[in-house]
Amino acid sequence: MYYVLIVGPAGSGKSTLTSSLAEWIESYGMSVARVNFDPAAETLPYVPDVDVRRYIKARDLMIRKGLGPNSALVASVDMLANYVNDIRREIDEIRANYAIVDMPGQLEIIAFRRLGPIIVSELVRGYKAASVFLVDARLASSPSSAFSMLLLALSTLYRLKLPQIIAVNKIDLVISIAPTRGTPKAAMEELFLFKILSDEFSCMEAGVKSMFINSDVSVDICNTLREVYSDAVPISAKERVGIDGLYGLIQRVVAGGENFLTEEPGGF
């Protein structure tokens, strides 16, 4: 079994991607365990096979302890450390080819608090795993937001210590704003985030366009990001565009190839 953790800022489309990616994988005859790891989730676009809300709900903490939404979410995620072995056991019993984990909506709760990386490490212990860092396409368009999102992804990579894939979601919105771009590939070429990661684009030009910071610093950041990330994949989780390309990258990370081979006995 391979673990795929879906992470990213609030509103980037993590739950929608969990649903779309799971259905895409199942359409090729493989099995998926859908795992909701967000104790504050109110509604989900899929039926979770494993749901941390069975153990702890942020809303219950709000009522019992008089906490605000943010404090309740922090407390509930920290409390998941007490149940991570039970959650793992539930996932193991499904014996799926993939476990897709829909991580909490507030990225900083799981990535930047002390217990977050410990919980993640224990969850995937003994399995090959990768994370998909989601970026809203609308935050990939300008130099300042594109640099910010990639630096946030890099910081998350340092914290979670899992191989990471950058996926730019909601590419359909970019196409709808400028329909002459026509395809995800054409729309992608207009987004500054992809220019930062492209060898065809000068880091010096990226540094000049960033404007808000010394251009030499921006050039250094651009070069560093290219050392870490060779590419990003454009997708639309809602419209199910680019899911095949994302799956190929996931397979390359966890299995060393793009075919459908997994390590689950009886699987492909």
C-alpha positions as CSV (number, residue, x, y, z in Angstrom):
1,M,0.0,0.0,0.0
2,Y,1.1,3.5,-0.8
3,Y,0.2,6.6,1.2
4,V,-0.7,9.8,-0.6
5,L,-1.1,12.9,1.7
6,I,-3.1,15.8,0.2
7,V,-1.8,19.0,1.8
8,G,-2.1,22.7,1.1
9,P,-3.6,26.0,2.2
10,A,-7.3,26.3,3.2
11,G,-9.5,26.4,0.1
12,S,-7.0,24.9,-2.3
13,G,-9.3,21.9,-3.0
14,K,-7.8,19.1,-1.0
15,S,-11.1,17.3,-0.3
16,T,-12.2,17.6,-3.9
17,L,-8.9,16.2,-5.1
18,T,-9.1,13.3,-2.6
19,S,-12.5,12.4,-4.2
20,S,-11.3,12.8,-7.8
21,L,-8.0,11.0,-7.4
22,A,-9.6,8.1,-5.6
23,E,-12.3,7.6,-8.2
24,W,-9.7,7.9,-11.0
25,I,-7.5,5.2,-9.4
26,E,-10.6,2.9,-8.8
27,S,-11.6,3.3,-12.4
28,Y,-8.4,1.4,-13.3
29,G,-9.3,-1.5,-11.0
30,M,-7.3,-0.6,-7.9
31,S,-8.6,-0.1,-4.4
32,V,-8.4,3.1,-2.4
33,A,-8.9,3.9,1.3
34,R,-10.2,7.4,1.6
35,V,-9.0,8.9,4.9
36,N,-10.4,12.1,6.3
37,F,-7.8,13.4,8.7
38,D,-9.5,16.7,9.4
39,P,-11.4,16.7,12.7
40,A,-13.0,20.1,11.8
41,A,-14.5,18.9,8.5
42,E,-18.2,19.7,8.3
43,T,-19.1,18.2,4.9
44,L,-17.0,16.1,2.4
45,P,-17.4,15.3,-1.3
46,Y,-16.7,11.7,-0.6
47,V,-17.7,9.0,1.9
48,P,-14.5,8.4,4.1
49,D,-13.5,4.8,4.7
50,V,-11.6,6.0,7.7
51,D,-12.6,9.2,9.5
52,V,-10.8,10.8,12.4
53,R,-14.0,12.4,13.5
54,R,-14.9,9.0,15.0
55,Y,-12.2,9.8,17.6
56,I,-12.3,13.5,18.0
57,K,-14.4,16.4,16.6
58,A,-13.3,20.0,16.7
59,R,-16.9,21.1,17.1
60,D,-17.4,18.9,20.2
61,L,-14.3,20.6,21.8
62,M,-15.8,24.0,21.0
63,I,-18.9,23.1,23.0
64,R,-17.3,21.2,25.9
65,K,-14.4,23.5,26.5
66,G,-15.7,26.8,25.2
67,L,-13.0,27.1,22.6
68,G,-13.0,29.2,19.4
69,P,-12.8,27.5,16.0
70,N,-9.0,27.9,15.7
71,S,-8.2,26.8,19.2
72,A,-10.5,23.8,18.9
73,L,-8.9,22.7,15.6
74,V,-5.4,23.0,17.2
75,A,-6.4,21.0,20.2
76,S,-8.2,18.3,18.2
77,V,-5.3,17.7,15.9
78,D,-2.9,17.5,18.8
79,M,-5.3,15.0,20.4
80,L,-5.0,12.8,17.3
81,A,-1.6,11.7,18.5
82,N,-3.5,9.6,21.0
83,Y,-5.4,7.8,18.3
84,V,-2.9,7.5,15.4
85,N,-2.3,3.8,16.0
86,D,-6.0,3.1,15.9
87,I,-6.4,5.1,12.7
88,R,-3.5,3.1,11.2
89,R,-5.1,-0.1,12.2
90,E,-8.3,0.8,10.4
91,I,-6.4,1.7,7.3
92,D,-4.4,-1.5,7.3
93,E,-7.5,-3.6,7.7
94,I,-8.8,-2.2,4.4
95,R,-5.8,-3.6,2.6
96,A,-6.1,-1.1,-0.3
97,N,-3.6,-0.3,-3.0
98,Y,-3.6,3.3,-2.0
99,A,-4.5,5.3,1.1
100,I,-5.3,8.9,0.2
101,V,-5.3,11.1,3.2
102,D,-7.2,14.4,3.2
103,M,-5.2,16.5,5.6
104,P,-6.6,19.3,7.8
105,G,-7.7,22.5,6.1
106,Q,-5.4,24.7,8.0
107,L,-2.0,23.7,6.8
108,E,-0.1,25.2,9.7
109,I,-1.9,23.0,12.2
110,I,-0.3,19.8,10.8
111,A,2.9,21.2,9.3
112,F,4.2,23.8,11.7
113,R,3.2,22.7,15.2
114,R,5.4,20.3,17.1
115,L,3.0,17.3,17.1
116,G,2.0,17.6,13.4
117,P,5.1,16.0,11.8
118,I,5.2,13.4,14.6
119,I,1.7,12.3,13.8
120,V,2.4,12.2,10.1
121,S,5.5,10.1,10.6
122,E,3.7,7.6,12.7
123,L,0.8,7.4,10.3
124,V,2.9,6.4,7.3
125,R,5.6,4.5,9.2
126,G,6.7,1.4,7.3
127,Y,5.0,2.4,4.0
128,K,6.2,4.4,1.0
129,A,4.5,7.7,1.0
130,A,4.3,11.0,-0.9
131,S,2.6,14.3,-0.3
132,V,0.8,16.4,-2.9
133,F,1.0,20.1,-2.1
134,L,-2.0,21.9,-3.7
135,V,-1.7,25.5,-4.9
136,D,-4.8,27.4,-6.1
137,A,-4.1,28.5,-9.7
138,R,-5.2,32.0,-8.8
139,L,-2.3,32.2,-6.3
140,A,0.1,31.0,-8.9
141,S,-0.4,33.9,-11.3
142,S,1.6,36.8,-9.8
143,P,5.3,36.8,-8.8
144,S,4.7,37.6,-5.2
145,S,2.0,34.9,-4.6
146,A,3.8,32.3,-6.7
147,F,7.1,32.8,-4.8
148,S,5.1,32.7,-1.5
149,M,3.3,29.4,-2.4
150,L,6.5,27.7,-3.4
151,L,8.3,28.8,-0.3
152,L,5.4,27.5,1.8
153,A,5.6,24.2,-0.1
154,L,9.4,24.1,0.6
155,S,8.8,24.8,4.3
156,T,6.2,22.0,4.4
157,L,8.7,19.6,2.7
158,Y,11.2,20.4,5.5
159,R,8.7,19.8,8.2
160,L,6.9,16.6,7.0
161,K,10.0,15.0,5.4
162,L,8.0,13.3,2.7
163,P,8.6,13.4,-1.1
164,Q,6.5,16.2,-2.4
165,I,4.7,16.9,-5.7
166,I,3.4,20.4,-6.5
167,A,-0.1,20.4,-8.1
168,V,-1.6,23.7,-9.3
169,N,-5.4,23.2,-8.9
170,K,-8.4,25.0,-10.4
171,I,-6.7,25.4,-13.7
172,D,-10.2,25.4,-15.2
173,L,-10.8,28.9,-13.6
174,V,-7.7,30.2,-15.4
175,I,-9.0,28.9,-18.7
176,S,-12.5,30.3,-18.1
177,I,-11.0,33.8,-17.4
178,A,-9.0,33.7,-20.6
179,P,-10.7,31.1,-22.9
180,T,-8.3,31.8,-25.7
181,R,-5.7,29.9,-23.7
182,G,-7.8,26.9,-24.4
183,T,-6.0,24.1,-22.7
184,P,-4.4,23.5,-19.3
185,K,-0.9,23.5,-20.9
186,A,-1.6,26.8,-22.6
187,A,-3.0,28.3,-19.4
188,M,-0.1,26.9,-17.4
189,E,2.4,28.9,-19.5
190,E,0.7,32.1,-18.3
191,L,1.1,31.3,-14.6
192,F,4.2,32.7,-13.0
193,L,4.7,29.7,-10.7
194,F,5.4,27.5,-13.8
195,K,7.8,30.2,-15.1
196,I,9.8,30.1,-11.9
197,L,10.3,26.3,-12.3
198,S,11.0,26.4,-16.0
199,D,14.5,26.4,-17.4
200,E,13.2,28.4,-20.4
201,F,12.5,31.4,-18.1
202,S,15.3,33.5,-16.6
203,C,15.6,33.6,-12.9
204,M,17.0,37.1,-13.4
205,E,13.7,38.1,-15.0
206,A,11.8,36.5,-12.2
207,G,13.9,38.5,-9.7
208,V,13.1,41.7,-11.5
209,K,9.4,40.9,-11.7
210,S,9.2,40.2,-8.0
211,M,9.7,43.9,-7.2
212,F,9.0,43.7,-3.5
213,I,12.4,42.3,-2.5
214,N,16.0,42.7,-3.6
215,S,16.3,41.1,-7.1
216,D,19.5,39.2,-6.2
217,V,17.6,37.6,-3.3
218,S,14.8,36.6,-5.6
219,V,17.2,35.2,-8.2
220,D,18.8,33.1,-5.4
221,I,15.4,31.9,-4.2
222,C,14.4,31.0,-7.8
223,N,17.5,29.0,-8.4
224,T,17.0,27.2,-5.0
225,L,13.4,26.3,-5.9
226,R,14.6,24.9,-9.2
227,E,17.0,22.7,-7.4
228,V,14.2,21.2,-5.3
229,Y,11.3,21.2,-7.8
230,S,11.8,20.1,-11.4
231,D,8.1,20.6,-12.3
232,A,4.6,21.2,-11.2
233,V,1.4,19.6,-12.6
234,P,-1.7,21.6,-13.6
235,I,-5.0,20.0,-12.6
236,S,-8.6,20.6,-12.0
237,A,-9.9,18.4,-9.3
238,K,-13.4,19.6,-9.9
239,E,-13.4,18.9,-13.6
240,R,-11.0,15.9,-13.3
241,V,-8.4,17.4,-15.7
242,G,-4.8,16.4,-15.4
243,I,-5.4,13.6,-12.8
244,D,-3.6,11.1,-15.0
245,G,-0.5,13.3,-15.0
246,L,-0.7,13.7,-11.3
247,Y,-1.0,9.9,-10.8
248,G,2.1,9.5,-13.1
249,L,4.1,11.7,-10.8
250,I,2.9,10.0,-7.7
251,Q,3.9,6.6,-9.1
252,R,7.3,7.9,-10.1
253,V,7.9,9.0,-6.5
254,V,6.5,5.9,-4.6
255,A,7.2,3.1,-7.1
256,G,9.9,4.4,-9.4
257,G,7.7,4.3,-12.5
258,E,4.4,5.3,-14.1
259,N,2.7,2.0,-14.4
260,F,0.0,0.6,-12.1
261,L,2.2,-1.7,-10.1
262,T,1.7,-1.5,-6.3
263,E,3.1,-3.5,-3.4
264,E,-0.3,-4.7,-2.2
265,P,-0.7,-8.5,-2.5
266,G,-3.3,-9.3,-5.1
267,G,-3.1,-5.8,-6.6
268,F,-1.8,-4.8,-10.0
